[in-house]
Amino acid sequence: VQLLESGGGLVQAGGSMRLSCKASGTILSVFSGNAMDWYRQAPGKRRELVATITSSRSINYTDSVKGRFTISRDNAKRAVYLQMNSLKPEDTAVYFCHMGPDYWGQGTQVTVSS
């Protein structure tokens, strides 16, 4: 399984950005049956879980992004998305897509300028 993130870049505080993650090398039933997560890692900090969407589309967010970020998935496209609004400088990090048991994308840099 390979996960490929896209959509990162530089944005001003208060702006929006949409990250995409597309999976390849997996059949639809495996992808749709797995929870998908977005993690992020800021310089000098531990990787943290940002959002999760399960196979039944139950969703959880870390407290710091609630009300600003939205995770979604399109099983037919084997894709998961992270819509990020009202971005803050503290959201600056490398964002990683994750699928169980232990598949990771290469990460995409998100930089929010103040």
C-alpha positions in Angstrom: 0.0 0.0 0.0 1.3 3.5 -0.9 -0.2 6.7 0.4 0.5 10.0 -1.4 -0.4 13.3 0.2 -0.8 16.6 -1.7 -2.1 20.0 -1.2 0.4 21.5 1.3 2.1 24.8 1.0 2.3 28.3 2.4 -0.7 30.2 3.6 -1.4 33.3 5.7 -3.0 33.0 9.1 -6.7 32.8 8.8 -6.5 31.1 5.4 -7.6 27.7 4.3 -6.0 24.7 2.7 -7.1 21.3 1.6 -4.9 18.2 1.9 -5.5 15.1 -0.1 -4.2 11.6 0.4 -4.7 8.9 -2.2 -4.0 5.2 -1.6 -2.7 2.8 -4.2 -1.9 -0.8 -4.1 -5.0 -1.7 -2.1 -8.3 -3.0 -3.1 -11.5 -1.1 -2.4 -12.8 -3.4 0.3 -9.5 -3.1 2.3 -9.4 0.7 2.0 -13.1 1.2 2.8 -12.8 -1.2 5.8 -9.9 0.8 7.4 -9.9 3.9 9.5 -7.9 6.7 8.0 -5.9 9.3 10.0 -4.1 12.5 9.6 -1.1 13.2 11.8 1.2 16.2 12.0 4.7 16.8 13.3 6.1 20.2 14.0 9.8 20.8 14.3 11.1 19.5 17.6 7.8 18.0 18.6 6.3 14.5 18.6 4.0 13.4 15.9 0.4 14.0 16.9 -2.9 12.6 15.7 -5.0 15.3 14.2 -8.1 13.6 12.9 -9.5 10.1 12.3 -12.4 8.9 10.1 -13.4 5.3 10.6 -14.9 2.9 8.1 -18.4 3.8 9.3 -17.4 7.5 9.0 -17.2 8.2 12.7 -14.9 11.1 13.2 -12.6 12.4 15.9 -10.4 15.5 16.1 -7.7 16.6 18.4 -9.0 19.5 20.5 -6.8 22.1 18.9 -8.4 21.7 15.5 -12.1 21.1 16.4 -14.3 23.5 14.6 -11.6 24.4 12.1 -10.6 21.2 10.4 -12.8 18.6 8.6 -11.8 15.1 7.6 -13.6 13.2 4.9 -13.1 10.2 2.7 -14.1 9.0 -0.8 -13.8 5.3 -0.8 -14.4 5.0 -4.6 -11.3 7.2 -5.1 -9.4 5.5 -2.2 -8.9 9.0 -0.9 -9.1 10.9 2.4 -9.1 14.7 2.7 -8.4 17.3 5.4 -10.0 20.7 4.9 -8.3 23.2 7.1 -9.9 26.6 7.8 -8.9 29.5 10.0 -5.3 28.3 10.0 -3.0 29.4 12.7 0.8 29.6 12.8 0.8 26.8 15.3 -0.7 24.5 12.6 2.6 24.7 10.8 3.9 21.1 10.5 4.4 18.2 8.2 1.1 16.5 7.7 1.0 12.7 7.3 -1.7 10.4 6.1 -2.0 7.0 7.9 -3.8 3.8 7.3 -3.7 0.8 9.5 -1.9 -1.3 10.5 1.2 0.8 9.7 1.1 2.5 6.3 2.3 6.1 6.1 2.6 8.7 3.4 5.7 10.7 2.9 4.2 13.9 4.4 3.3 17.3 3.0 4.5 20.5 4.5 2.0 23.1 5.7 3.4 26.5 6.7 1.1 29.2 8.2 2.6 32.6 8.3 1.5 35.2 10.9 
